[in-house]
Amino acid sequence: MIKIAPSILSADFANLQRDVELVDQAGVDALHIDIMDGQFVPNLSFGMSMVAALRPVTSLTLDCHLMIVEPERFVAQFAQAGADLIGVHVESTRHIYHVLQQIKAAGVKAEVVVNPGTPISAIVDLLPIVDQVLIMTVNPGFGGQHFLQPMLAKIQELDQIKQTAGYDFDIEVDGGINADTAKLCYDAGATVAVAGSYIYDSPEPIQRIQDLKVATN
Ligand SMILES: O=C(CO)[C@H](O)[C@H](O)COP(=O)(O)O
């Protein structure tokens, strides 16, 4: 079964604690927090204060996806705020290896993220030191987009490298995930699925979580 990480980008911000507790009680594995700076992606969202505010609300893994330029400037503050995992884009810094080391040195799990236009070859040298790889299945910046089918080949390519080398990192997918696309990703090798609008835009979010579990069982 794929692990599920609801993205709070699609939650009701006026009732955020309620929406976090709802998915926590429904048995998800992590909470995905999208951090956007208006430069790396054409949108703004939250900062480290959101992570600090959610930390006492849930014991779920706080999976912080930094869509910001030069994330090395803020890694320590996100760790201090209570992040369990910090994801940084390979496209966002000149010193990706160093940033991943910085995350691990802060006692937090390290994730490298690849945009749809970035090949797996760009992250191969990083695989021995990461806990998770996030393959974007939409162009980052907004929820509610359509899943990019060509990303399935990228998931398969990464899973093949992982199996051959005996790595044990998770492969996360993010963007356009529903029960159908989660199954496709799971079959290709993904182990964690981020889902925002599929869960939170539904009148029955708990049923949607169940549907993701059943589809990948
Ligand atoms: O990273 C993101 C946007 O950059 C979101 O996590 C992602 O798009 C989830 O939204 P949805 O499930 O609605 O596609």
The ligand as an SDF file (V2000), in Angstrom:
LIG
                    3D

 14 13  0  0  0  0  0  0  0  0999 V2000
    3.4850   20.7600   -4.5440 O   0  0  0  0  0  0  0  0  0  0  0  0
    2.3930   21.1120   -4.7940 C   0  0  0  0  0  0  0  0  0  0  0  0
    2.1990   22.2620   -5.7060 C   0  0  0  0  0  0  0  0  0  0  0  0
    3.4320   22.6920   -6.1130 O   0  0  0  0  0  0  0  0  0  0  0  0
    1.1960   20.4310   -4.2000 C   0  0  0  0  0  0  0  0  0  0  0  0
    1.6070   19.6250   -3.1040 O   0  0  0  0  0  0  0  0  0  0  0  0
    0.5350   19.5570   -5.1960 C   0  0  0  0  0  0  0  0  0  0  0  0
    0.2560   20.2330   -6.3410 O   0  0  0  0  0  0  0  0  0  0  0  0
   -0.6640   18.8660   -4.5830 C   0  0  0  0  0  0  0  0  0  0  0  0
   -1.8200   19.3220   -5.1280 O   0  0  0  0  0  0  0  0  0  0  0  0
   -2.8450   18.4060   -5.9340 P   0  0  0  0  0  0  0  0  0  0  0  0
   -2.8930   17.0680   -5.2280 O   0  0  0  0  0  0  0  0  0  0  0  0
   -4.1120   19.1760   -5.8290 O   0  0  0  0  0  0  0  0  0  0  0  0
   -2.3030   18.2760   -7.3290 O   0  0  0  0  0  0  0  0  0  0  0  0
  1  2  2  0
  2  3  1  0
  2  5  1  0
  3  4  1  0
  5  6  1  0
  5  7  1  0
  7  8  1  0
  7  9  1  0
  9 10  1  0
 10 11  1  0
 11 12  2  0
 11 13  1  0
 11 14  1  0
M  END
$$$$
